[in-house]
Each structure stands twice: as C-alpha cells, then as structure tokens.
Amino acid sequence: MTPYSLLDLSPIIEGSDATQAMRNTLSLAQHAERLGYRRFWLAEHHNMPGIASAATAVLIGYVANGTSTIRVGSGGIMLPNHSPLVVAEQFGTLASLYPGRIDLGLGRAPGTDQATARALRRTLSHDSADSFPQDVEELQAYFDEVRPGQRVRAVPGAGLKVPLWLLGSSLFGAQLAAAMGLPFAFASHFAPGFMRQAVDLYRRTFRPSEQLDRPHVMLGLNVFAAETDAEARRLFSSLQQQFLALVRGTPGQLKPPVDDIERLWDASEAEHIRRSLACSVVGDPATVREGIQRFVDDLRPDELMLTGQIYDHAARLRSFEIAADAMRALQPASSQTA
C-alpha cells in the first residue's frame, strides 16, 4: 500500500480566528492518526491572514503533544528565513520531547512577500535562497555527533539525526535532494508544472546517503471528498477562492464555499487557477478512489501527501476519512519505477 500523509495549513476561516484554527488543526491530526496517516505536516507562511501556522515549530509541538504515534513535521520550514542553528535547536527540542516522531521538511522560498521576508531576517546582506544548499549542509551537521574541536553545537540537537526532507516545485530542489541523498517532496498540489521532470531527475540522479539508500518521492495531492460529486465540488470552491485572492493580490481568510465559482473569476484567472490546482481529486467516494488510483498508477509516488483546505471542519474531517478509505483500497501498480 502506498503510504499516505496529510499537509495542513491551519486555515483561518472567514469570521473565525487563529485560536480556533489551531484547535481544528489538533483535531484533524488526532483524526488522521486514527485513520492511519503516516505523517502530519504543517507549513510555514507569514503575513497571511488565512494561515495560522507561521510559528511552525511551536505548532508542531502542540500537535505532537496532542497525538501519540503519527509523525509530525514541517512541510516545510523556509530555511532562508532562519539561522540553521536556530532551526536545529528548535527541532532538536522537538525530537527530544517526541523521539522518533519529528520530520524536518525544508524549502528555499520565503513563504511570504519580500517586505515580510526582510522583516524576518533583517540582517541579511545577501540572497539567502542562493545559500540554501550550504544552509542545508550546516543544519544537517548540527544533527550529527559533535566533532572534536567543534565550537558551535545545537543543544539539544547534536547527535539526534532528525530526518531531513527537501521540498520543491522546480528542478533545483529535485537535483539537490538527489545529490544529498535526501527524500524529496514535490509541491504538485499547487505548482505541478515541473512535476514529471523533477521526479524523473531526482530518481535518475539519486545518490545514496547515510539517511536514505534509495530515492523516496512524496507528491502533494489536493483531495476534496464528500458524499456526492456536487458537494465535493462545492467544498473545493473555498480553495479556488483562496487562489483567486492570491492571483488578485488580496489574500484573506478562507471563504465559505459557493455554488457557482464561475461567476467569480474571468477566463484568464480560471485558466491560471486550474493549472495550479491540476493535481486535485474532487468527488464522491468512488470518484476519489478512482482519481487517486489514476494518480498513483501514473506517477508511482513512494508516498502521497494529501491536503485540502475546507471551510467546514466536520466536512474536512469527513473528506480525509474518505481519502484514507480510498488509499487503503488502492490496487498495486502493475510495475514500479526506482
């Protein structure tokens, strides 16, 4: 069976607040644990009125404390925003409190606008995205055993070997993950354009490492499941409205679903958003099962990261329940690539 995990952005719905969003996140994580999801990841975004997971490491601790077996991690920490030492200390603390359950996914985008990025790291005198490979190596070294003469160490962190993942939506991330022998998570749930090329490049050029002896690809997939196709499409409209707000430069809280999304956007906006959300499975249980099966048969991921921003929390819980049922019902692919 293809392992399945869950990515949550801790959405703040219209008319609510971050406190309720974080409580809903914990509720969803507990639900995911019962349903057999392998990982529950949270994403770093800043200055976004509709996302409550800006202090990602803090929220990971809250979720890990409220669950018992599911792995909890970042999807991801945007490393250009942080000192590698601080990230090592944060995740060393988490790994000490919740041993064997913490993942550290890393991205090189700022996860925000340029003004906010500058506010996050005021002292930067260079483009920190350019130093991403060196920052990953530095961070990885902090989790190794302390070397003789090492002057700077992560306490806690040293010797804990917290598993690293590289996240990406381009060929750069795929190439770096392969060169470093790290698992690779591709952001196909919102930027699928280079998905096939990136997965192929990663698998072809992968070099085994101490952490990983063979390539491991996780692909993001939006899933909006309900009792009927019509209701699932309606739930999906909240995410479509979220992307429409981003396209227009007016990000906000997650809006309630609408019956007719077509009246809200023009043709060019619709086409852009459809391309961005092309990796989405929307429908009733049978439709979702068939859609996930096609996606897995086509791309042969080693793991799926399912996500879905749904306005109504009960509907969101039900959607991920239907998705878990679909994952457990998957038929093995006829053949498996690397």
N, C-alpha and C positions, 0 to 999 in steps of 0.2 A: 504494500500500500504506500502511495506517495504521502510522506508526512505533510501535515498542514498546520500553519501557524496563523497568527492574527496580528495585524497592524492597526493600532488605534491612534487617532489624532486628538482624543479627548475633546470632541466638538462641543462648543458652547452654542446651544440652540437659541434662536431668537426669543427674547423675553426671559431668559434664564441667566445663570452666571457661572463663573469658573468653579465655584464650590460644588454646585450640582453636577457639573461636567466631570469633575474628578471623582465624585461619588459614583457616577454612572460608569466611569472607566473601571473602577474596582469591581463593581457589579458584573460588568462584562468579562473581566479577567476571571472571576470566580466561575462564571458560566462557561467560559472557554476551557477552563481546567477540567470541569466535569464532562465536557464534550470531547475531550481527547486532543485538543490543540497542543502542539509541542511547545510553541513559544508565544509570548505576548509582548509585542514591541511597541514602544512609544517614540514619537518623532519630535525633534527639536524645531520649533518655529518661533519667531519673535515678532512682536508688534502686529500680531494677527488677532483681530477681535473675536474670531470664531474658533480659536485653538487654545486649549488650556495647558499644553504640555511644554511650555517654554523652559521651565526648570526641570529638564527631563530626568536627571539623576535623582532628584528629590521625589518625583512622581513614581519612578521605578521602585524606590524604596517603599513607598506607600502601597504599591500593588504587590510587591514581593511579600510584605508583611501580612497582607490580607489573603494570600494564597499559600499553598504548601508544596506543590510539585511542579507546576508549569514553570518553564524558563522565562525569565523576564529580562528585557533588554531594550536597547536603543535602535531605532530604525530611521534616522540614526542621530548620533551626536555629530554636529557640524564642526569638524576639527579646526577650520580656520578661525572660529570664534573663540577658541580656548587655548590656553597653555597645555601642552601634552602632560606636564607634570600634574596639573590640577585635575585633568580627566583621569589620570592614573590613580590619584588619591581618592577621587570620588568613587570610581568603580572598584578600586581595591577595598574601600569601605563596604560597598555593597556586596562584593564577593566574600568578604569576611563574615558579614552578617547572614548571608544566604548562600552558603558554599554550594558550588555545583549547579547554580541556577541562574547565573548572570551572563548575559551576552553583551558585547560592545560592538555595535554597528557604527561605522564611521563614514561620513560623507564630506565632500570638499566644497559644497555650495554653502553660502552663508545662511540659507534658510530664512532670508528676510531681504529688505531693501538696503541700499548702500548706506543711507544715513544711520539706520539702526545697526548695521554691521560695524560702522565706525564707533558707535556708542558702546558696542560690546567689547571692542579691543582698541581702546583709544591710543595706545602707544605704538601701534603698528606703523612701521615705516616702509613696508614692502607689501606686495600682494601675497597674502598668506596662502591663497589657493595654490600658488606656484610652489610653495614649500611643502605641500601636502605629503608627498612621498617621504620626505625627511622627517616630518612630524609623526607620521605613522611609525616609522622605524624607531624614533625616540620613545614614543608611547609604548611600543612593543618591548623595548629594552627595559623600561621601568617595571614590567611584569616578570622579567627574568630574575634568576637568582642574583643576588648582589655580587659584583665582581671585586676582587682585591683592588683597593685604591679608589673605588667608586665614591665620588664626593657628594653626588646628588642622588637620592633614592626616594621612592614613593613609599610612605609609611602611613597606612597599610597599602599594599600593592605588590611590593617586591616578592618574587617567588610564587605568586598566585596564578600566573599563566591564564589570566582572564581571556577567553576566546574572542578574537577579533574577527569581524566581518568587514568587507569593503562594500559600500553601496554605490550605485552609479546609474546614470541614464545615458552613458556615452561609451565609446571605445576606450577612453582613457582609464576609467575605473576597471574595466574588464582586463586590460593589459597589465595594470598594476597588481590587481588581485592575483592574476596568473603568475606574475613574476615573483610575488612574495609568498605564493603557496597558501593563499587565504580563501575562505569561502566568499562567494560573490552573490550579492542580492541586487537584482536589476529592477528599477522603478517603472516597470511596464504598466502599472496601474494608473500612471498619469503622463508618462513620456515614453511610449512604446516604439518610437521611430527607429532606434538603432538596436532593438532587442535581439533580433536574429543574428546580426553581425557580431554584437557584443558576446552573446552566448557562444557562438562558434569560435571567436577569437580566444576567449577565456579557456575553452576546453582544449583547443589545439595547442596553446602555448603554456598550459599549466605546468608549473614546476613543483614537485612535492616538497613539503616543508615539515618541520617538527610538529606543527599543529595539524596538518592535513596531508594525507598521502595520495589523494585523488581529487579531481575537481568536484566542487559542490555548488550547484546553481539554484538559487531561490528566485522565483519570479512573483511579482506582485499582480494580483487579480482582484478587481472590484467584483463583489457579489452582492446583489440585491434580490433577496428571495422572499416570497410571500405565498399565500395560498392560491393566488391567481396571477397570471401574467400581467393583467391590468393593474393590480395593486402593486406589484413589484415595480412596474414602470413608473407608477406614481411616486413610490418611495425614492426611486432613482433621481427624480426631478430635483430633490434637495441638493444633491451633489452637482447636478448640472447647473443649478442656480449659483452654487458656490464658485464654480469655474467661470460662469458668466460674469460674476462680480470681479473676479481676478482679471479677466480679459479687459474689463472696463476700468480697472484701477480703483475699484471701490470695495475692497474686501470687507466682509461683515460677518455677523453671526449666521449660523446655519439656519436657513429659512424652512418653513413648513412646505410640504410637497404641494404641487399644483396639478390640476387635471390636464392642462394643455401647455406644455413647455414651449411649443412652437410660437405662441403669441408673444413670448418674452424676448426672443432674440431675432436678429436678422440672419440672412443666409450665410454670410461670411463668419459670423460668430458661431452659428450652429456647426458649420463645417470644421472650424478650428477645435471646438469642444469635442465633437465626435471623434476627431483624430486623436486627441489627447486621451479620451476615455475608451479607445477602441478595445482595450483588454478589459471588458466588463461582461459579466454574465447576469442577466436580468430576467426573472420569470418565476413560474411556479416550481414546485419540487422536481418535476420531470424535466422541465426546461433547463433548470440549473444543473441537474445531474448530467444531462446531455452536453451542455455547454462546457462544463468543467472537464468532462471526458475528452471532448474535442481539443481543448486547450492543452491538456496533458499529452494526448496522443501526438499532437503536432510538434510540441516544443520539448517534450521529455524533461521537464524540470526535476531536479532531485528533491525539491520541496516547494510548496506553494505558500505564499504569504497572502492571505485573504484580508480584504479590507472593505469597508462600506460605511460611509457617513449617513446615518439615517436619523431623521428628526425625532421620531417617537422611540423612546428607549425600549419599550416592550417589543415593538416591531423589529428593532435592531437585534435584540436577543433571539427572537424567532428566526430572523434571517440567518444568523450564524449557526443556529441549530439545524436549519435545513441544509446549509452548506456543509456542516460536519457529516450529516447523513449522506450527502452526495459524495463526499470524499471517501467515506467508508465503503461506498458501493462501487467505487471505481474499478474498472476491469484493467488487468495488467496490459501495458503496451505490448504490441507484438514483438518489438525489439527495442533494445536500449542502447543509446549512444554513450560515449565515455562516462 
